[in-house]
Amino acid sequence: MSGPCISEARRLRVAVRTLCDFTAREGDLDHRFTPAPSAEEGIAGHAEIARRRGEGYQREVALAGVVEGLEVRGRADGYDPAARCLEEVKTHRGDLSRMAANQRALHWAQAKAYGALLCVERGLAEITLALVYLEVGSGRETRLEQRFEAAELTAFLAALCRRYRVWAEQEAAHRARRDAALQGLAFPHADFRPGQRALAEGAYKAAATGRCLLAQAPTGIGKTLGTLFPLLKAMPRHDLDRVLFLTMKTPGRALALSALRQLEAKGEAGTTAEPGGGPSEAGPERLPLRVLELTAREKACEYPGRACHGEACPLAAGFYDRLPAARQAAVERGWLDREALREVAREQGVCPYYLGQELARWCDVVVGDVNHWFDANALLHGLATANRWRVGLLVDEAHNLVERARGMYSAELDQRRLARLRRSAPPALSRPLAHLARQWQGVVKEAGLAEAGEPGRPAYRVLEGVPEAMVGALQGAASAITDYLGEHPEGGSVELQELLFEALAFTRLAEAFGDHSLCDLARHGRGRALLGLRNLVPADFLAPRFAAAHAAVLFSATLAPPGYHRDLLGLPAQTVWQSVASPFAAGQLEVRIRADISTRLRDREASLSPIVAELAGQYHRRPGNYLAFFSSFAYLEQARVAFAEAHPTIPIWTQVRGMGSPSATPSWPASRRRGRASASRCWAAPFPRGSICRGNG
């Protein structure tokens, strides 16, 4: 959905599709699996409908008009002047009666909007509107017609435009307030930390020049605040629409939100929280900045055991009817971390996850996982591309992006999944699945692994390329499953859908296969083979994502050598490299090694006593705060019990199993109190490398 666009003459412009998507959706949220035509099939379907029409049929009719102060533009699919009939063409797969009601309502709204514009443009008193649905598999055409008077259509369009204009003017006012406040934004501390100013200057220059920056800076200088502050300052000065702070793990989001809270509290004096712009706690020094935290669906879902549609989930029922009020309440609140978003959603009776997806369109700063920009179907990248946003990217712990991106652009097929599915598959799928099974056997045999490998000791081969016959069989199976699910939506098992998604992911990557990836085969025994597409160099996939951003700052404590990361990540040749010197002197570090203590698994019981003695001895020699790391929760618990028994007067805080967000935030009472304390922490935790705890000076 495009955001409001203001011309030099201050006239608001909006596309018909955007207008209807914002104002005319109604009914339930419905995310039941529905096979959808590809983009190519959609284009071909529209061309086929035009081919079937008479000689005077007009295709792709451009329409425009000014309604309620909005300049509305669009392109109707087709118009028959002789019959005075305007057509809105939609392609689909399967049973049309399975189409969600909210989709049908949206299609009628689009047709009525185009009809209103056409009536005004051509002076028509009435017109016939037709929704034309083409089933791409069979070529079957379904036609829904209604006759409308021009006055009815123009009144309908005017009502949509009034609702949209109120929102668009609110958005324009918010943008003006936001930019004015950010112009005067002050750094939240008396001074920068050593090295932090240099990092901030580098980040600002990247935003100012529209470049990418690889910044290596030591842990402890405040990289999060040192990159967010300059990007926010650059928003009004260099016309940035959004700042996206992308992280590898949940604790990175917590640090970003903490930094934004500090900046928000240091907002321009006199700023107040106005409707549509301010944070939840209005005050004289609050930034009119909308901040959104995106969380994974499984973490945001309030009813994880239920399907995502109105018949199963109360928060999906009537979602689009309640969305306008929920959206307004959310932007008035402004600060939308996970808990705040959940609270708004609960108050309005809507799904918090999909409310967050909607608000990603309207928030100034979005904090979320890197997959929201770099994944093949990334939400934020899609929004930025559709809306032509100027985006400033901040990528935290960027040294991990190579491995994360490799995972995003890799896929794997499991022979056992196919075997299990064949035993329960419907008869209509027997032939394509049998053909796929034969191709599996052929791939294993051709690789010379027909008798090799066993559970625990697999045989492995790197193939010369993607087995084309296998890919063809996968495409055939995927097409057959898609057609079957379209005709029998209730007969699709979870296993069937999983195979479909697995096949689609594999074939998509097979089409893009090149020197950046390898194809391998591992056989773990009879009927237990894995065929993988493993991305090694994600540059070809990531380069377009960096190109779509106005500027990007990738920062970490370990990014050297820069050429390695630049090449693997597909960064532009003109990417700037910055290495911030460490403010810490060698004299501040003391390293002592106890080579006589073995922590191997077989020696752990014997290691507990000397480890406990060493920890307690260090505490008594120099009282203060300490972190002790262990390689497993079991080892940590053994050490905790031994330490507590031997030294009950020394307070300890211990990480426990299941510490997930928000409790995974690296903060312990021990690191905040002035009293003497120690803290234990486990390596095998969802905490990022180099977590920082606040000390007491």
VODO-82730 format. One line per 4 residues: their letters; for each residue x, y, z of C-alpha. Coordinates in steps of 0.001 Angstrom, whole numbers, plus 500000, padded with zeros to 6 digits. Example, Ala and Ser with C-alpha at 12.3 -4.5 7.8 and 13.67 -1.06 7.14 Angstrom:
2
AS) 512300/495500/507800  513670/498940/507140
END
This chain:
697
MSGP) 500000/500000/500000  501381/503387/499056  501417/506152/501602  499926/509568/500941
CISE) 501831/511626/498402  501737/515432/498437  502476/517371/495277  504020/520801/495135
ARRL) 500522/522226/494971  499733/520353/498220  497195/518172/496436  497049/514662/497810
RVAV) 497430/511889/495250  496331/508293/495664  495966/505227/493452  492601/503470/493317
RTLC) 494133/500220/494554  495728/501998/497529  492558/503931/498316  490403/500810/498368
DFTA) 492932/498703/500230  492981/501291/503008  489299/502188/503235  487210/499345/501806
REGD) 488435/496150/503445  485850/494539/505691  485096/491273/507435  487386/488587/508788
LDHR) 491086/488030/508563  491414/484782/506610  494794/483136/506134  493640/479668/505217
FTPA) 495801/478290/502452  494460/479361/499076  496462/478498/495947  497186/481692/494070
PSAE) 498224/482205/490450  501753/483378/489773  502397/486888/488463  502997/485433/485001
EGIA) 499708/483541/485139  497936/486722/486211  499304/488687/483257  498442/485888/480853
GHAE) 494954/485641/482338  494238/489324/481778  495456/489012/478199  493223/485972/477652
IARR) 490117/487831/478847  490896/490734/476499  491369/488280/473614  487931/486807/474236
RGEG) 486204/490182/474023  484796/491942/470978  486593/494227/468571  485652/497476/470311
YQRE) 486779/496306/473738  489137/498769/475429  491893/497268/477556  493846/498979/480369
VALA) 491776/502177/480493  493623/504984/482296  491342/506998/484585  491856/510026/486818
GVVE) 489823/512582/488695  489794/514948/491652  487430/513796/494400  487129/515481/497804
GLEV) 490454/517201/497224  492227/513954/496318  493725/513301/492919  492627/509706/492286
RGRA) 494271/507685/489526  494036/504146/488292  493788/501803/485334  490631/499767/484764
DGYD) 491189/496311/483284  488674/496667/480478  485651/498569/479129  483063/497669/476520
PAAR) 481627/500987/475212  478789/499279/473345  477493/497549/476463  478639/500332/478784
CLEE) 480254/497671/480928  483467/498129/482903  485296/494946/483901  487587/494264/486839
VKTH) 489498/491069/486027  490896/488759/488714  492663/485431/488262  492330/482606/490781
RGDL) 492873/478892/491329  490300/476385/492505  486766/476837/493771  485720/480485/493601
SRMA) 483315/480012/496503  486354/479554/498748  487489/483128/498130  487551/485134/501372
ANQR) 484695/487605/501770  487099/490457/502483  488735/489866/499088  485407/489958/497257
ALHW) 484457/493191/499031  487773/494735/498024  487275/493724/494380  483835/495351/494262
AQAK) 485203/498511/495839  487871/498765/493149  485341/498215/490390  483014/500866/491833
AYGA) 485848/503379/492164  486874/502873/488529  483226/503055/487518  482767/506398/489271
LLCV) 485811/507887/487536  484681/506574/484150  481144/507936/484548  482459/511412/485339
ERGL) 485033/511321/482547  482603/510145/479846  479407/511722/481125  477581/508445/481761
AEIT) 474379/508387/483818  474673/504691/484604  477049/501807/483995  477332/498046/484391
LALV) 480193/496791/486535  481455/493241/486218  483850/491230/488324  485400/488694/485965
YLEV) 487138/485755/487645  489348/483521/485500  490391/480119/486873  493883/479800/485414
GSGR) 493992/476003/485460  490822/475372/483463  490319/478729/481768  486826/478848/483270
ETRL) 485379/482363/483457  482921/483430/486169  481157/486752/485759  479396/488782/488481
EQRF) 477482/491836/487186  475676/494772/488783  474076/497869/487292  474825/501178/489050
EAAE) 473740/504768/488614  476594/507237/488325  475384/509210/491354  475594/506095/493535
LTAF) 479145/505375/492417  480374/508937/492831  478890/509067/496339  480657/505791/497168
LAAL) 484001/507071/495880  483569/510394/497681  483017/508580/500987  486210/506567/500490
CRRY) 488140/509709/499621  486910/511588/502671  488066/508801/504959  491414/508548/503243
RVWA) 491944/512304/503182  491511/512562/506959  494214/509936/507390  496485/511411/504714
EQEA) 496336/514889/506231  497052/513416/509650  500076/511616/508181  501361/514774/506528
AHRA) 501000/516691/509794  502780/513933/511692  505641/513967/509181  506026/517718/509615
RRDA) 506027/517455/513423  508432/514542/513353  510906/516287/511073  510765/519521/513059
ALQG) 511437/517641/516292  514299/515614/514825  515945/518796/513568  516418/519824/517186
LAFP) 517123/516375/518609  519968/516406/521136  522229/513543/522117  520820/512042/525338
HADF) 524095/512233/527285  526462/515040/528188  529065/513705/525779  529830/510804/523492
RPGQ) 531838/507854/524712  535345/507472/523283  534939/506221/519717  531184/506765/519696
RALA) 531353/510194/518042  533508/508846/515201  530992/506065/514613  528082/508524/514681
EGAY) 529810/510801/512189  530438/507887/509844  526803/506795/510045  525537/510320/509370
KAAA) 527811/510715/506351  526508/507427/504961  522931/508708/505240  523883/512083/503787
TGRC) 525647/510605/500754  523394/507608/500211  526146/505059/500734  526771/501850/502618
LLAQ) 529075/501863/505640  530868/498869/507142  531760/499969/510649  533888/497910/513004
APTG) 533736/499265/516533  534646/497655/519853  532092/496347/522310  531218/498869/524995
IGKT) 531340/502178/523110  527569/502331/522529  527196/501294/518887  523395/501090/519047
LGTL) 522908/504661/520226  525855/505807/518115  524122/504695/514919  520470/505417/515736
FPLL) 521074/509031/516747  522729/510124/513470  520168/508282/511339  517326/510045/513141
KAMP) 519076/513382/512669  519391/512566/508963  515672/511870/508513  514532/515495/508050
RHDL) 517771/516745/506526  518051/514043/503876  514386/513178/503412  514432/509681/504873
DRVL) 511005/508098/505167  511955/505246/507482  514787/503999/509659  514921/500220/510008
FLTM) 517001/498755/512833  517621/495108/511980  518957/492603/514469  520050/488976/514584
KTPG) 518480/488082/517945  515821/489314/520362  518249/491004/522823  519458/493215/519983
RALA) 515925/494549/519631  515819/495274/523366  519021/497321/523144  517674/499279/520174
LSAL) 514410/500031/521963  516330/501123/525059  518382/503539/522963  515242/504883/521309
RQLE) 513675/505447/524724  516685/507538/525705  516418/509579/522510  512664/509935/522866
AKGE) 513040/511345/526369  515586/513845/525043  513226/515094/522353  512903/518721/521457
AGTT) 511576/520783/524362  507952/521700/523924  507101/518691/521779  503772/517194/522746
AEPG) 502070/513984/521824  499344/514890/519336  496850/512496/517762  498500/510344/515157
GGPS) 502008/511191/516197  502914/511100/519853  504035/508389/522217  501738/506926/524810
EAGP) 502978/509063/527679  502453/512593/526481  504788/515122/527977  506706/518287/527221
ERLP) 509810/516429/526054  508511/513491/524031  509464/512973/520418  506575/512681/517946
LRVL) 508252/509534/516637  506411/506293/515932  508462/503265/516926  507364/499704/516131
ELTA) 508865/496407/517242  508142/493519/514892  508048/490076/516467  507697/486609/514999
REKA) 504200/485304/514448  504596/482407/516878  505609/484830/519642  502871/487366/518949
CEYP) 499968/484946/518469  497406/484961/521303  495798/481677/520208  498675/479523/518956
GRAC) 496584/476368/518697  493976/477880/516386  493856/478475/512653  494147/482053/511414
HGEA) 490636/482803/510196  487410/484140/511626  485783/480755/512173  488605/479618/514469
CPLA) 490109/482716/516083  488115/485509/517769  490834/488044/516952  490567/487212/513244
AGFY) 486763/487520/513219  485827/491032/512107  489489/492044/511972  489083/494466/509060
DRLP) 485959/495999/510587  487936/496912/513718  491231/497703/511998  490599/501457/511400
AARQ) 490011/502141/515109  492930/499910/516109  495236/501613/513630  494264/505048/514900
AAVE) 494703/504031/518536  498128/502607/517745  499507/505652/515952  498196/507910/518702
RGWL) 500140/505819/521165  503278/506046/519046  505524/503766/521112  504710/500229/519967
DREA) 507080/497676/521397  505802/494131/521751  503880/494721/524973  502406/498077/523926
LREV) 501257/496638/520603  499712/493686/522390  497880/496038/524747  496429/498078/521877
AREQ) 495403/494908/520057  493731/493540/523184  491820/496784/523743  490608/496817/520132
GVCP) 489973/493073/519834  492319/492417/516908  495258/490133/516211  498488/491757/517491
YYLG) 500664/490124/514845  498670/491372/511865  498111/494737/513504  501908/495001/513632
QELA) 502127/494061/509952  499711/496888/509143  501529/499421/511323  504817/498726/509563
RWCD) 503344/500957/506851  502892/503905/509195  505766/503907/511715  508948/505965/511417
VVVG) 511345/503517/513047  510887/499768/512824  512959/497407/514959  512961/493786/513876
DVNH) 514853/490768/512660  517049/490956/509555  514710/488603/507709  512129/491423/507496
WFDA) 514386/493080/504897  516654/490389/503465  514411/487318/503199  512970/486423/499782
NALL) 509461/487509/500885  510488/490207/503354  507699/492494/504597  509719/495692/504984
HGLA) 511497/495365/501659  508162/494828/499936  506650/497912/501565  509680/500061/500781
TANR) 509651/499003/497135  505909/499486/496692  505907/502895/498389  509263/504095/497047
WRVG) 510490/504869/500544  513904/506346/501187  515112/503939/503844  518043/504088/506221
LLVD) 519131/500580/507241  520979/499782/510448  522228/496189/510703  523439/495178/514163
EAHN) 525950/492333/514694  526474/492426/510936  529188/489768/511024  526345/487251/511441
LVER) 524513/488395/508308  526545/486160/506004  525450/483001/507794  521859/484190/508250
ARGM) 521578/485053/504561  522995/481685/503550  520163/480089/505483  517563/482343/503864
YSAE) 518671/481293/500380  519168/477578/500963  516611/474768/500710  516427/471041/501360
LDQR) 514266/468115/500278  513694/465094/502509  513032/461761/500805  511291/460405/503910
RLAR) 508694/463199/503837  507667/462123/500346  507494/458460/501362  505240/459251/504342
LRRS) 502974/461422/502232  502584/458848/499457  501046/456404/501924  498208/458819/502744
APPA) 497979/460972/499609  494666/461196/497724  494400/459144/494492  494499/462298/492365
LSRP) 498114/462858/493451  499353/459283/493112  500881/459694/489656  502862/462953/490195
LAHL) 504120/461758/493588  505148/458382/492136  507033/460185/489374  508786/462319/491982
ARQW) 509720/459198/493964  511294/457639/490863  513321/460785/490291  514542/460592/493888
QGVV) 515815/457083/493259  517434/458190/490024  519306/461049/491701  520639/458743/494434
KEAG) 521683/456095/491904  523328/458588/489545  525360/459979/492451  526670/456488/493204
LAEA) 525065/456342/496633  522428/453656/496032  524001/451316/498596  525996/453823/500648
GEPG) 525418/455508/503975  523591/454556/507153  521968/456374/510092  524653/458318/511921
RPAY) 527182/457775/509124  525710/459315/505967  527314/459095/502542  527787/462528/501003
RVLE) 528269/463895/497473  528455/467366/495998  526627/467197/492676  527833/468955/489544
GVPE) 524574/470851/489280  520884/470764/490050  519292/467538/488727  516956/468987/486106
AMVG) 514691/465947/485914  514173/466136/489662  513281/469828/489455  510803/469081/486674
ALQG) 509172/466368/488773  509005/468765/491724  507313/471416/489597  504814/468846/488357
AASA) 504060/467659/491882  503725/471229/493162  501327/472091/490343  499241/468983/491009
ITDY) 499100/469660/494754  498152/473288/494123  495309/472264/491809  494124/469632/494272
LGEH) 494094/472049/497205  492243/474572/495073  489457/472073/494398  489575/470302/497788
PEGG) 490599/472932/500363  489381/470817/503276  491317/467766/502105  494759/469280/502399
SVEL) 496748/467795/505261  499531/469684/506998  502013/467214/505469  500694/467928/501979
QELL) 501036/471678/502433  504526/471277/503892  505646/469271/500862  504176/471935/498601
FEAL) 506030/474758/500354  509239/472695/500390  508914/472030/496658  508162/475660/495833
AFTR) 511139/476911/497854  513465/474392/496226  512330/475087/492662  512539/478842/493191
LAEA) 516155/478556/494307  516896/476010/491569  515902/478620/488992  518453/481016/490520
FGDH) 521171/478377/490948  524690/479539/490109  528273/479702/491304  527055/481207/494579
SLCD) 525540/477880/495683  526131/474141/495599  523834/471159/495296  524582/468218/497569
LARH) 523153/464824/498406  523413/462939/501695  522130/459367/502069  521464/458136/505606
GRGR) 520304/454693/504524  517580/453201/502351  514906/455792/501544  516599/458368/503773
ALLG) 518266/460874/501466  518489/464657/501674  518946/466829/498594  520109/470343/499366
LRNL) 520715/473657/497671  523271/475374/499922  524012/479003/499390  527630/479898/500124
VPAD) 527903/483428/498739  524652/485358/499332  525892/488447/497476  523675/487953/494410
FLAP) 520572/487807/496602  521493/490618/499003  522827/493171/496514  519321/494191/495309
RFAA) 518237/494637/498934  521084/497038/499667  520367/498833/496383  516744/499325/497482
AHAA) 517860/501254/500582  518985/504865/500446  521788/504126/502914  522906/501203/505045
VLFS) 525136/501030/508107  526395/497568/509021  528189/497505/512338  529811/494970/514619
ATLA) 532866/494444/516787  534286/492024/514190  533985/492944/510508  537588/492637/509369
PPGY) 538715/492028/506721  536273/494427/505071  536753/492986/501592  535498/489609/502761
HRDL) 532215/490986/504069  531804/493419/501179  532121/490631/498622  530013/488026/500423
LGLP) 527208/490466/501259  527036/492039/497810  527732/495546/499074  528419/498262/496474
AQTV) 532001/498877/495390  531894/502360/496927  531022/501003/500382  532931/502920/503057
WQSV) 535045/501072/505645  535457/502475/509130  537398/500916/511987  536924/502654/515318
ASPF) 539911/502348/517635  539318/500668/520964  539188/503066/523928  540399/500322/526237
AAGQ) 544090/500063/527151  545965/496793/527434  546588/497547/531095  542853/497210/531773
LEVR) 542943/493540/530846  544136/490758/533099  544267/487220/531735  544936/484251/533997
IRAD) 544748/480653/532804  544191/477582/534951  545509/474851/532670  545133/472234/535404
ISTR) 541307/472269/535325  539718/470099/532633  536144/470971/531664  535668/467985/529362
LRDR) 532410/466156/529913  534046/463227/531684  535938/465598/534028  533144/468006/534942
EASL) 532330/466542/538325  535973/466882/539364  536183/470405/537923  533474/471865/540162
SPIV) 535499/472235/543357  538509/474065/541820  536229/476289/539703  534176/477289/542748
AELA) 537357/477978/544712  538757/480109/541866  535568/482171/541555  535304/482759/545290
GQYH) 538993/483548/545562  538752/486199/542840  535700/487704/544524  537470/487964/547875
RRPG) 540683/489344/546337  538813/492052/544439  535112/492348/545360  532874/493432/542488
NYLA) 530573/492123/539788  531555/489038/537773  530099/486907/535002  530858/483190/534867
FFSS) 530130/481325/531635  529381/477611/531295  528926/475473/528212  525549/473968/529162
FAYL) 522639/474528/531509  523404/471258/533299  527014/472301/533951  525849/475745/535087
EQAR) 523384/474230/537557  526019/471898/539002  528371/474832/539531  525620/476963/541070
VAFA) 524732/474305/543630  528387/473739/544525  529055/477481/544815  525977/478116/546976
EAHP) 526901/475298/549342  530532/476373/549688  529959/480147/549847  526379/480879/550954
TIPI) 527149/484515/551852  528095/485511/548297  524923/486420/546346  524540/484913/542882
WTQV) 522024/485281/540058  521683/482463/537578  520162/482171/534155  517517/479450/533952
RGMG) 516198/477325/531128  513492/478827/528986  514606/482428/529387  512978/483849/526282
SPSA) 512076/487359/525297  511483/489658/527086  513272/487965/529996  516254/487270/527766
TPSW) 517225/490913/527969  520746/490926/529451  520088/492635/532754  520632/491251/536234
PASR) 520169/492784/539669  523808/491944/540352  525062/494278/537694  522998/497220/538896
RRGR) 523446/497273/542647  526155/499045/544524  526557/496058/546806  529076/493328/546075
ASAS) 527737/490501/543975  528551/487998/541292  526425/486710/538426  526431/483443/536541
RCWA) 525475/483130/532921  525389/480273/530459  526791/480241/526954  523943/478141/525628
APFP) 521546/481020/526014  519631/483245/523625  521934/486166/524475  524125/487772/521806
RGSI) 527879/487637/521837  529306/490468/523896  526243/491284/525995  526703/494395/528095
CRGN) 525344/494838/531608  525081/498181/533324  527560/498537/536142  527748/500991/538999
G) 530727/503033/537962
END
